[in-house]
Amino acid sequence: MTVYEMKQAFSKGKTIFDLPLNVSFYARVSTEKEEQINSLDNQINFFEKYIRQNKNWNFIQGYIDEGISGTTSQKRESFMKMIEDGKHKKFDLLITKEVSRFSRDTIDSLIYTRKLLEYDVCVYFLSDNIITASTDGELRLTIMSSMAQDEVRKISERTKFGFKRAIEKGTVLGTNNIWGYTKKNGKLIIDEEEAKIVKKIFEIYANNKIGLNKLSKELEKQGYYNHNGKTFHQNTLKNIIQNPKYKGYYTGRLSTVINYRTKKRNYYEKKEWITYKDFSKVPPIVSEELWEKANQKLLNRSKQLNKKTSNIYPLSGKIYCKTHKCSFVRKIRHYKNKEDVIFWYCGDYHKTGKKTCNPAYIKQEEIYNTLINKLKKFETYKEKICNELLTLYSESINSKQSSQNEEKIKKEIIILENKKKKLLDLLLDGFLDKDEYLNKKKYYETNLLKMQNDLKILHQEKNKTKNNKTLKQSILKELEISQDNIEDYVEELVDKIIIEEGRCLIRFK
């Protein structure tokens, strides 16, 4: 039935329920919380029963959007499919609960209801009792849509006000997915299992000469993964390291919504954040010293990257197209049924799409295989390099300085043992009270243990040089070139990789 035929029937005193129509419905909830999902189930059951109980109507499967805001229509897949199906006249009448379920934007409501009318589809807003094919339908829809849109604006303003008050009170805001914590009653509570991973992230990064990429690989190597069981992304690691909460600092006013319709946010600079020490609401996972050390390193590396962007990836700035006199850029191709593949594209081809050089792009794996084959030639020297390293190591351990250190430790051990023996006499003679005696005894025992350990380590090192078979095997293994360590060699040895006429020319430093 067409909209014109509906209007004719209305003029003769008939209602929407008297007409033989193909009827569908649209339902939506704006969050994925359990109570909202239950609400959605109730809507679906209600609409299906409501349509089927009318003998004049033919039920058509409905359209459902879960956990999606109604402020914009383009993000709602089922909504857009409904409009497309309406265009092909798969139903005559669409029922929805109310204007705010259809859209909270006046313009969207009018645009899409008019579009459906053009397709000869009428919309019936049940709670608002608005039928778009009726004579006053559009006027009433405009009024109700404006009210729904204004309600969204009010909700947005009330939310902002609530956030502001919460920040003033020091209530911890944000979602409950912060690593190392759970959130309860506006306070953070340490999750001991996740906190171990957070500590590990700070300790590895702050105390080793590695970047975020190698940090991710090291965490994977040690068996630490994200919530999805995958390796930590570099951005996730960076956000964890930069978050002041991990050193026990309350942090608020990081961003604000500046457009309630588009949800566009303004992100404040760090100097505009509200942040202060508050161990009662934000218990620290790492010490301030460790946090500062990791962040200073992050800042220094960031400055180095700004000066020399080639450090972003091992191959960045190193692959050069001789035809176009430009660098190659890195891109990742994603596949459904296999792992992602990293390619490097000629900068000119990437911009213009004109494939006038050979090759215009190349797999990273192919480049690394070429490098491995080139560098493997140097492995003939690894036995010689290993022997030289062992000689240097042995000389270092058995040097005069090392012997002097051993003698010094032995003398200090003797002095401490003598002092410890005299303590009891001093206690009995009344020169020390019991507490002083116990404190000094503990001090001497602790230092003696430390020096004995130092002496033990020196002896172990000397024994290694006498029987250095294991050490030699370790060094030889480190000198082997493979896919696992090729990036280290790229950073240290490769100056340029020139791509010309199908050839890959490697220029070493």
C-alpha positions as MATLAB code, in Angstrom:
seq = 'MTVYEMKQAFSKGKTIFDLPLNVSFYARVSTEKEEQINSLDNQINFFEKYIRQNKNWNFIQGYIDEGISGTTSQKRESFMKMIEDGKHKKFDLLITKEVSRFSRDTIDSLIYTRKLLEYDVCVYFLSDNIITASTDGELRLTIMSSMAQDEVRKISERTKFGFKRAIEKGTVLGTNNIWGYTKKNGKLIIDEEEAKIVKKIFEIYANNKIGLNKLSKELEKQGYYNHNGKTFHQNTLKNIIQNPKYKGYYTGRLSTVINYRTKKRNYYEKKEWITYKDFSKVPPIVSEELWEKANQKLLNRSKQLNKKTSNIYPLSGKIYCKTHKCSFVRKIRHYKNKEDVIFWYCGDYHKTGKKTCNPAYIKQEEIYNTLINKLKKFETYKEKICNELLTLYSESINSKQSSQNEEKIKKEIIILENKKKKLLDLLLDGFLDKDEYLNKKKYYETNLLKMQNDLKILHQEKNKTKNNKTLKQSILKELEISQDNIEDYVEELVDKIIIEEGRCLIRFK';
ca = [
       0.000    0.000    0.000;
       1.243    3.507   -0.852;
       1.299    6.534    1.462;
      -1.264    8.212   -0.800;
      -3.602    5.240   -0.340;
      -3.055    5.418    3.440;
      -3.971    9.133    3.504;
      -7.089    8.416    1.437;
      -8.108    5.715    3.920;
      -7.498    8.072    6.873;
      -9.754   10.689    5.280;
     -12.569    8.099    5.181;
     -12.280    7.485    8.925;
     -10.086    4.389    8.868;
      -7.115    3.963   11.217;
      -3.679    2.491   10.673;
      -4.922   -0.748   12.256;
      -7.628   -1.208    9.589;
      -5.229   -1.316    6.665;
      -3.596   -4.436    5.132;
       0.094   -3.623    5.640;
       3.493   -5.278    5.761;
       4.731   -4.092    9.156;
       8.247   -4.067   10.632;
       9.794   -2.392   13.681;
      12.983   -0.615   14.806;
      14.430   -1.013   18.328;
      17.555    0.420   19.924;
      19.317    0.832   23.271;
      22.233    3.210   23.724;
      24.452    1.091   26.014;
      25.417   -2.552   26.321;
      24.697   -2.798   30.042;
      22.744   -5.863   31.110;
      19.656   -3.907   32.124;
      19.603   -2.142   28.746;
      19.980   -5.419   26.842;
      17.038   -6.778   28.831;
      15.125   -3.651   27.842;
      15.952   -4.369   24.195;
      14.691   -7.958   24.509;
      11.472   -6.634   26.000;
      11.082   -4.180   23.090;
      11.579   -6.945   20.504;
       9.069   -9.286   22.185;
       6.552   -6.475   22.544;
       6.746   -5.331   18.913;
       6.510   -8.833   17.487;
       3.452   -9.629   19.620;
       1.931   -6.197   18.888;
       2.235   -6.652   15.109;
       1.191  -10.312   14.948;
      -1.975   -9.806   16.994;
      -3.406   -7.464   14.320;
      -5.120   -9.649   11.726;
      -4.692   -6.985    8.978;
      -0.941   -6.792    9.351;
       1.809   -9.060    8.004;
       4.837   -9.310   10.291;
       8.221   -8.444    8.739;
      11.439   -9.117   10.686;
      12.530   -6.024   12.627;
      15.750   -3.976   12.787;
      17.824   -3.794   15.963;
      20.807   -1.681   17.084;
      22.560   -2.606   20.338;
      24.768   -0.329   22.421;
      24.747    2.565   19.928;
      23.955    6.213   20.615;
      21.007    7.770   18.796;
      22.667   11.142   18.272;
      23.984   10.166   14.831;
      22.337    7.815   12.370;
      25.369    6.894   10.245;
      26.885    4.730   12.991;
      23.714    2.598   13.260;
      24.091   -0.264   10.782;
      20.624   -1.762   11.259;
      19.042    1.694   10.994;
      20.731    2.329    7.654;
      19.792   -1.163    6.418;
      16.194   -0.392    7.397;
      16.245    2.769    5.245;
      17.698    0.785    2.333;
      15.055   -1.976    2.691;
      12.354    0.705    2.857;
      13.622    1.993   -0.475;
      12.954   -1.470   -1.948;
       9.452   -1.527   -0.341;
      10.092   -4.522    1.921;
       7.538   -3.086    4.360;
       4.745   -0.469    4.321;
       4.751    0.532    7.967;
       7.585    0.866   10.481;
       6.781    0.939   14.193;
       9.195    2.326   16.790;
       8.754    3.129   20.454;
       9.282    6.892   20.409;
      11.038    9.719   18.576;
      14.157    9.478   20.799;
      14.579    5.769   19.863;
      14.479    6.683   16.164;
      16.867    9.645   16.428;
      17.735   12.358   18.947;
      18.522   14.808   16.179;
      15.695   16.923   14.698;
      17.233   17.103   11.238;
      17.935   13.356   11.125;
      14.374   12.545   12.196;
      12.860   14.754    9.499;
      15.305   13.663    6.775;
      14.775    9.944    7.269;
      11.020   10.016    7.870;
      10.635   12.123    4.698;
      12.901    9.701    2.851;
      10.759    6.763    3.975;
       7.609    8.632    2.914;
       9.192    9.053   -0.523;
       9.616    5.275   -0.557;
       5.903    4.927    0.393;
       6.740    3.809    3.936;
       4.935    5.276    6.940;
       6.498    5.483   10.432;
       4.379    5.051   13.550;
       5.904    6.424   16.806;
       3.979    4.426   19.341;
       4.494    6.307   22.628;
       4.193    9.732   20.949;
       1.182    8.581   18.826;
       2.674   10.154   15.701;
       1.873    8.678   12.266;
       3.980   10.338    9.571;
       1.349    9.719    6.870;
      -1.255   11.723    8.822;
      -1.954   15.408    8.077;
      -0.253   16.738   11.229;
       2.394   14.029   11.418;
       5.406   16.121   10.335;
       4.483   19.095   12.550;
       4.190   16.902   15.638;
       7.366   15.013   14.702;
       9.305   18.285   14.426;
       8.155   19.354   17.895;
       8.936   15.967   19.488;
      12.318   15.677   17.724;
      13.316   19.142   18.944;
      12.406   18.125   22.484;
      14.437   14.895   22.159;
      17.439   16.827   20.807;
      17.219   19.358   23.622;
      17.093   16.520   26.134;
      20.381   15.194   24.728;
      21.898   18.657   25.159;
      20.669   18.820   28.760;
      22.036   15.330   29.507;
      25.403   16.381   28.053;
      25.501   19.537   30.204;
      24.427   17.652   33.331;
      27.136   15.050   32.664;
      29.771   17.783   32.285;
      28.610   19.408   35.520;
      28.733   16.039   37.280;
      32.272   15.429   36.009;
      33.351   18.858   37.202;
      31.935   18.262   40.695;
      33.510   14.782   40.806;
      36.925   16.233   39.914;
      36.561   18.880   42.624;
      35.858   16.100   45.147;
      38.769   14.005   43.849;
      36.522   11.163   42.648;
      38.336    8.877   40.223;
      36.515    9.059   36.883;
      36.775    7.060   33.687;
      36.123    3.440   32.797;
      37.073    0.405   34.852;
      39.584   -0.912   32.304;
      42.735    0.729   33.642;
      45.565   -1.807   33.867;
      46.503   -2.825   37.404;
      43.389   -1.470   39.098;
      39.685   -2.002   39.651;
      37.462    0.974   40.443;
      35.005    1.048   43.337;
      33.122    4.006   44.856;
      35.294    6.554   43.066;
      38.541    4.969   44.312;
      41.093    2.705   42.672;
      41.936   -0.684   44.186;
      45.096   -2.519   43.137;
      44.593   -5.726   41.157;
      47.632   -7.688   42.336;
      47.941   -9.904   39.226;
      47.739   -7.041   36.741;
      49.879   -4.825   38.969;
      52.740   -7.333   38.518;
      52.596   -6.734   34.771;
      52.519   -2.937   35.228;
      55.605   -3.120   37.494;
      57.336   -5.325   34.948;
      56.597   -2.791   32.170;
      58.169    0.068   34.148;
      61.157   -1.970   35.345;
      62.073   -3.382   31.925;
      61.628   -0.069   30.120;
      63.375    2.134   32.677;
      66.354   -0.153   33.278;
      67.166   -1.405   29.774;
      68.304    0.229   26.544;
      65.154   -0.643   24.597;
      62.247    1.191   22.966;
      58.531    0.443   23.123;
      58.689   -1.975   20.197;
      61.338   -4.135   21.885;
      59.544   -3.742   25.220;
      56.457   -5.328   23.631;
      58.558   -8.222   22.322;
      60.297   -8.698   25.680;
      56.939   -8.852   27.486;
      55.745  -11.453   24.986;
      58.960  -13.411   25.504;
      58.336  -13.428   29.266;
      54.713  -14.547   28.766;
      52.899  -11.239   29.420;
      49.949  -10.423   27.139;
      47.065   -7.926   27.017;
      43.438   -8.695   27.939;
      42.841  -10.233   24.501;
      45.774  -12.620   24.832;
      47.804  -10.650   22.280;
      51.092   -8.744   22.510;
      50.934   -5.272   24.036;
      50.639   -2.512   21.419;
      53.260    0.234   21.645;
      50.580    2.890   22.202;
      49.145    0.900   25.137;
      52.595    0.655   26.716;
      53.214    4.372   26.162;
      49.873    5.282   27.798;
      50.652    3.062   30.800;
      54.109    4.592   31.273;
      52.759    8.158   30.981;
      49.820    7.666   33.378;
      50.533    9.464   36.714;
      48.045    7.185   38.515;
      50.688    4.457   38.670;
      52.820    6.594   41.004;
      49.782    7.387   43.187;
      48.629   10.664   41.622;
      44.988   11.608   41.083;
      44.499   12.693   37.453;
      41.458   14.489   36.057;
      40.292   16.917   33.356;
      42.127   15.128   30.544;
      39.440   15.893   27.939;
      35.914   17.214   27.463;
      33.133   16.721   24.894;
      32.752   19.932   22.859;
      29.928   18.733   20.581;
      27.199   16.594   22.144;
      25.961   15.452   18.702;
      29.237   14.312   17.124;
      30.868   13.417   20.510;
      33.950   15.356   19.359;
      36.411   15.777   22.223;
      38.973   18.379   23.116;
      42.070   16.807   24.707;
      43.883   19.099   27.135;
      47.649   19.442   27.278;
      49.356   17.848   30.279;
      49.966   21.218   31.912;
      46.165   21.737   31.994;
      45.435   18.389   33.716;
      44.367   18.383   37.357;
      46.873   16.104   39.068;
      48.133   15.709   42.637;
      49.395   13.000   45.003;
      46.541   11.069   46.646;
      47.528    7.597   47.871;
      44.149    7.116   49.604;
      42.183    7.142   46.322;
      44.964    6.185   43.916;
      47.337    3.695   45.587;
      50.703    3.629   43.762;
      51.887    0.541   41.881;
      55.420    1.842   41.205;
      57.627    4.300   43.069;
      57.828    7.935   41.990;
      61.535    7.430   41.236;
      60.854    4.537   38.842;
      57.942    6.394   37.202;
      60.063    9.514   36.684;
      62.974    7.465   35.330;
      60.749    5.710   32.760;
      59.071    8.957   31.694;
      62.349   10.829   31.378;
      63.590    8.082   29.102;
      60.353    8.240   27.086;
      60.763   12.010   26.741;
      64.409   11.725   25.676;
      63.615    9.076   23.067;
      60.738   11.196   21.783;
      63.109   14.149   21.313;
      65.549   11.913   19.461;
      62.763   10.655   17.201;
      61.722   14.220   16.399;
      65.295   14.996   15.372;
      65.694   11.806   13.435;
      62.408   10.207   12.373;
      64.268    7.272   10.862;
      64.355    5.728   14.345;
      60.598    4.998   14.360;
      61.176    1.566   12.768;
      64.557   -0.079   12.060;
      64.044    0.355    8.280;
      62.505    3.851    8.420;
      64.497    6.319    6.319;
      66.884    3.583    5.155;
      65.032    2.296    2.025;
      65.575    4.652   -0.920;
      63.982    4.652   -4.398;
      66.689    5.711   -6.870;
      64.125    6.284   -9.664;
      62.085    8.866   -7.744;
      64.800    9.947   -5.279;
      62.526    9.414   -2.276;
      62.203    7.125    0.745;
      59.890    4.150    1.100;
      56.967    4.299    3.562;
      55.748    1.469    5.799;
      52.225    0.055    5.455;
      50.498   -2.985    6.948;
      48.107   -5.135    4.934;
      45.430   -6.867    7.007;
      43.995  -10.241    6.000;
      41.027  -12.149    7.400;
      42.460  -15.650    7.386;
      46.183  -15.052    7.824;
      48.629  -12.829    9.674;
      49.177   -9.170    8.757;
      51.964   -8.481    6.256;
      54.277   -5.437    6.423;
      55.106   -3.785    3.080;
      57.352   -0.853    2.161;
      56.040    1.390   -0.649;
      57.932    3.880   -2.802;
      56.902    7.319   -1.513;
      55.994    8.514   -5.018;
      53.869    5.429   -5.758;
      52.178    5.767   -2.365;
      51.167    9.370   -3.165;
      50.308    9.157   -6.867;
      49.439    5.501   -7.432;
      51.647    5.551  -10.555;
      53.747    2.412  -10.626;
      56.716    3.750  -12.612;
      59.516    2.186  -10.555;
      60.557   -1.423  -10.033;
      59.721   -2.620   -7.470;
      57.135   -0.050   -6.344;
      56.657   -1.984   -3.111;
      58.377   -4.840   -1.320;
      57.621   -7.107    1.645;
      59.591   -6.369    4.803;
      60.236  -10.111    5.181;
      61.941  -10.173    1.748;
      64.189   -7.253    2.725;
      65.180   -8.978    5.974;
      65.885  -12.264    4.145;
      68.171  -10.394    1.733;
      69.958   -8.752    4.665;
      70.350  -12.070    6.490;
      71.909  -13.670    3.393;
      74.323  -10.735    3.053;
      75.283  -10.685    6.712;
      75.631  -14.483    6.932;
      78.865  -14.083    4.954;
      80.361  -12.368    7.989;
      79.604  -15.389   10.194;
      82.859  -16.959    9.009;
      84.575  -14.472   11.330;
      82.444  -15.215   14.391;
      84.869  -17.793   15.817;
      87.658  -15.213   15.674;
      85.426  -12.502   17.181;
      84.332  -14.885   19.943;
      87.936  -15.753   20.888;
      88.866  -12.059   21.017;
      85.910  -11.345   23.307;
      86.825  -14.241   25.578;
      90.414  -12.984   25.792;
      89.256   -9.487   26.735;
      86.834  -10.933   29.283;
      89.500  -13.121   30.830;
      91.966  -10.212   31.027;
      89.333   -8.081   32.688;
      88.460  -10.680   35.310;
      92.065  -11.603   36.073;
      93.419   -8.082   35.963;
      95.474   -6.550   38.757;
      92.494   -4.376   39.651;
      90.315   -7.477   40.061;
      92.886   -9.114   42.362;
      93.124   -5.939   44.421;
      89.340   -5.886   44.765;
      89.389   -9.478   46.012;
      92.065   -8.689   48.618;
      90.193   -5.592   49.731;
      86.970   -7.567   50.267;
      88.824  -10.240   52.255;
      90.357   -7.593   54.552;
      86.994   -5.911   55.140;
      85.442   -9.291   55.991;
      88.145   -9.901   58.635;
      87.631   -6.398   60.131;
      83.833   -6.865   60.336;
      84.150  -10.332   61.897;
      86.479   -8.921   64.610;
      84.087   -6.053   65.329;
      81.195   -8.489   65.575;
      83.122  -10.630   68.097;
      83.799   -7.582   70.311;
      80.102   -6.624   70.496;
      79.273   -9.148   73.218;
      82.140   -7.855   75.426;
      80.875   -4.273   74.993;
      77.378   -5.393   76.014;
      78.621   -7.240   79.108;
      80.876   -4.309   80.133;
      77.896   -1.935   79.945;
      79.141    0.151   77.020;
      76.136   -0.944   74.920;
      72.512   -1.549   75.858;
      70.583   -4.504   74.439;
      68.945   -2.560   71.557;
      72.269   -1.029   70.447;
      73.873   -4.462   70.589;
      71.159   -6.050   68.409;
      71.214   -3.189   65.880;
      74.988   -3.270   65.470;
      75.014   -7.073   65.324;
      72.404   -6.980   62.513;
      74.388   -4.261   60.679;
      77.632   -6.309   60.766;
      75.881   -9.540   59.737;
      74.175   -7.835   56.784;
      77.422   -6.319   55.513;
      79.326   -9.554   56.046;
      76.742  -11.436   53.980;
      76.991   -8.864   51.177;
      80.809   -9.005   51.073;
      80.832  -12.798   51.161;
      78.450  -12.798   48.173;
      80.694  -10.319   46.303;
      83.678  -12.573   46.956;
      81.706  -15.612   45.775;
      80.791  -13.829   42.526;
      84.446  -12.927   41.884;
      85.446  -16.565   42.348;
      82.646  -17.719   40.020;
      83.768  -15.290   37.320;
      87.342  -16.535   37.585;
      86.174  -20.137   37.320;
      84.229  -19.247   34.171;
      87.365  -18.060   32.455;
      89.143  -21.302   33.331;
      86.310  -23.379   31.862;
      84.670  -21.044   29.363;
      83.016  -23.617   27.096;
      79.472  -22.540   28.102;
      80.367  -18.861   27.801;
      81.814  -19.451   24.339;
      78.642  -21.231   23.215;
      76.550  -18.296   24.453;
      78.676  -15.756   22.585;
      78.588  -17.796   19.367;
      74.803  -18.058   19.641;
      74.510  -14.282   20.080;
      76.623  -13.759   16.955;
      74.272  -15.875   14.828;
      72.142  -13.735   12.485;
      68.434  -14.632   12.241;
      64.929  -13.131   11.910;
      64.891  -12.725   15.707;
      67.840  -10.310   15.876;
      68.118   -8.897   12.332;
      66.574   -5.572   13.418;
      69.460   -5.017   15.855;
      71.951   -5.460   12.991;
      69.898   -3.136   10.751;
      70.067   -0.329   13.308;
      73.805   -0.785   13.947;
      75.185   -1.692   10.505;
      72.878   -0.647    7.645;
      73.130    2.881    6.251;
      70.997    2.679    3.073;
      69.026    0.102    1.079;
      68.812    1.390   -2.504;
      66.048    0.004   -4.727;
      66.909    0.272   -8.422;
      65.647   -1.705  -11.459;
      64.531   -4.687   -9.396;
      67.765   -4.789   -7.398;
      68.196   -4.281   -3.661;
      71.607   -2.673   -3.007;
      72.707   -2.561    0.632;
      75.162    0.099    1.783;
      76.694   -0.565    5.209;
      77.914    2.101    7.633;
];
